Amino acid sequence: MIGREFIAELENKREKVENLFNFEKFKVGSGTYGQVFQAFPKTKNKLFPKKSYALKLIECIDHKQNMILSMSACREIALLRELKHENLIQLNRIFTDQRKVWLLFDYCEHDIWQILTYHRKSETDKFPSKGLVKSLMFQMFQGISYLHNNWILHRDLKPANILVVGEGSKIERGRVKIGDMGFARLFNSPLKTFVDIDPVVVTFWYRAPELLLDTKHYTKAIDIWAIGCIFAELLSTKPLFYNEEEKLETSTPYNREQLHKIFTTMGFPKIEEWHNLKAMPCYERLTKDFASAAYEKRSLAATLSKYKLQNTSEFRLLEKFLTMDPTKRITAEEALKDSYFYEEPLPNADAFYGMKIPYPPRKYLPNEENNNRTQHQQQLPPRQQQQQNIPLQQIPLPGIVKQEPRIQP
Ligand SMILES: Cc1ccc(-n2nc(C(C)(C)C)cc2NC(=O)NCCCN2CCOCC2)cc1
């Protein structure tokens, strides 16, 4: 049997995702890395327990009849095969057929963007409960601490990437699952209030100041700053560094409006606070664009005073996340030991403990077959700019060999 007949024979034996799951009408996300569907096992499918799954379709390129898997898809598969932690998205299975690769996950109905949007729009339920906020934060730090201990940075933490398991799962109800939905599409959205902001617009609101000053070193502290922004948003339901301007990803990470927003909220960084500030690649530009005197009366305490957070353990912890100097920012390990997590209400493995989940399920998107994505919508976020391609055959498929993670959590 020659190669092609053998592959065709193999294909016939392989379980087809279309035969195992109903999913085509249940698209919940679409973007640079591919499309994500909610999936329900078909009745005859005895392989998978009856619950909700997420199927992620990865776009392959058919190059001279060779299926080519993009670099980002390889990175996602390689990364997820190694990682195993209760607060991270868990890859269950991989399915392939001639032209497609599907990743199978347990489904997460909610995320923090959806939770915040609900409270922003509610007249009677304007803030998430203290217990919910604390549980989400504690579980987020457990997941991030595991990533950082394995020397993996997330680099795109934002509310839409902090998923939470909904009803239906007895064991994992209210469990945080850090993911990377990678739906960052670039488009010049018409000026919108943040209440309606699409979770997929590229925002700079969670970017640490050193990133905006073009630091050459991605560090764990960059993830911590982003979590600090998410924490402030859970406490106030307002994006702390909200910036009306939605700009296309510019070639340099320097973003004057975003820096102005940070300084207006926090004050201008003093050299004695951030010793290495002068060494930042965009320091010259910073001194030309900004007069520190303009921000003298600005501080985090003043900005958040209307939320009555002064002298609270929340505020003291928030200041440790939002420290301008990245070398002085608290680590995930240190955060988990903070007194905030050891006072009532204590964090809970079920973040929704004691409450009925008021948050709506994910909306289904229209499933246009030929996505008429315009050029810039296909533009990749910075870290995926360099696209090499690896032939599909080099990826061991379809099941996942259960491997112990490199470093025990
Ligand atoms: C290029 C690339 C893209 C994504 C990842 N990535 N990284 C992660 C970490 C944060 C656990 C390391 C998770 C994913 N993939 C992912 O969330 N995928 C989406 C899962 C879809 N959800 C599953 C749960 O239910 C809702 C949908 C890596 C590299």
PDBQT file of the ligand as one rigid body, heavy atoms in Angstrom, charges set to zero:
ROOT
HETATM    1  C1  LIG A 501      -0.913  30.251  20.134  1.00  0.00    +0.000 C 
HETATM    2  C2  LIG A 501      -1.444  29.871  21.510  1.00  0.00    +0.000 A 
HETATM    3  C3  LIG A 501      -2.800  30.068  21.788  1.00  0.00    +0.000 A 
HETATM    4  C4  LIG A 501      -3.282  29.726  23.051  1.00  0.00    +0.000 A 
HETATM    5  C5  LIG A 501      -2.417  29.182  23.994  1.00  0.00    +0.000 A 
HETATM    6  N1  LIG A 501      -2.867  28.852  25.282  1.00  0.00    +0.000 N 
HETATM    7  N2  LIG A 501      -2.086  29.057  26.365  1.00  0.00    +0.000 NA
HETATM    8  C6  LIG A 501      -2.784  28.656  27.420  1.00  0.00    +0.000 A 
HETATM    9  C7  LIG A 501      -2.245  28.734  28.830  1.00  0.00    +0.000 C 
HETATM   10  C8  LIG A 501      -2.548  30.106  29.408  1.00  0.00    +0.000 C 
HETATM   11  C9  LIG A 501      -2.894  27.664  29.703  1.00  0.00    +0.000 C 
HETATM   12  C10 LIG A 501      -0.729  28.524  28.814  1.00  0.00    +0.000 C 
HETATM   13  C11 LIG A 501      -4.064  28.211  27.041  1.00  0.00    +0.000 A 
HETATM   14  C12 LIG A 501      -4.071  28.330  25.657  1.00  0.00    +0.000 A 
HETATM   15  N3  LIG A 501      -5.080  27.973  24.773  1.00  0.00    +0.000 N 
HETATM   16  C13 LIG A 501      -6.400  28.248  24.994  1.00  0.00    +0.000 C 
HETATM   17  O1  LIG A 501      -6.801  28.776  26.000  1.00  0.00    +0.000 OA
HETATM   18  N4  LIG A 501      -7.216  27.909  23.963  1.00  0.00    +0.000 N 
HETATM   19  C14 LIG A 501      -8.643  28.264  23.941  1.00  0.00    +0.000 C 
HETATM   20  C15 LIG A 501      -9.503  27.280  24.718  1.00  0.00    +0.000 C 
HETATM   21  C16 LIG A 501     -10.979  27.565  24.390  1.00  0.00    +0.000 C 
HETATM   22  N5  LIG A 501     -11.788  27.600  25.596  1.00  0.00    +0.000 N 
HETATM   23  C17 LIG A 501     -11.760  26.303  26.308  1.00  0.00    +0.000 C 
HETATM   24  C18 LIG A 501     -12.675  26.336  27.496  1.00  0.00    +0.000 C 
HETATM   25  O2  LIG A 501     -14.003  26.745  27.113  1.00  0.00    +0.000 OA
HETATM   26  C19 LIG A 501     -14.072  28.002  26.448  1.00  0.00    +0.000 C 
HETATM   27  C20 LIG A 501     -13.177  28.009  25.239  1.00  0.00    +0.000 C 
HETATM   28  C21 LIG A 501      -1.065  28.999  23.706  1.00  0.00    +0.000 A 
HETATM   29  C22 LIG A 501      -0.581  29.354  22.459  1.00  0.00    +0.000 A 
ENDROOT
TORSDOF 0
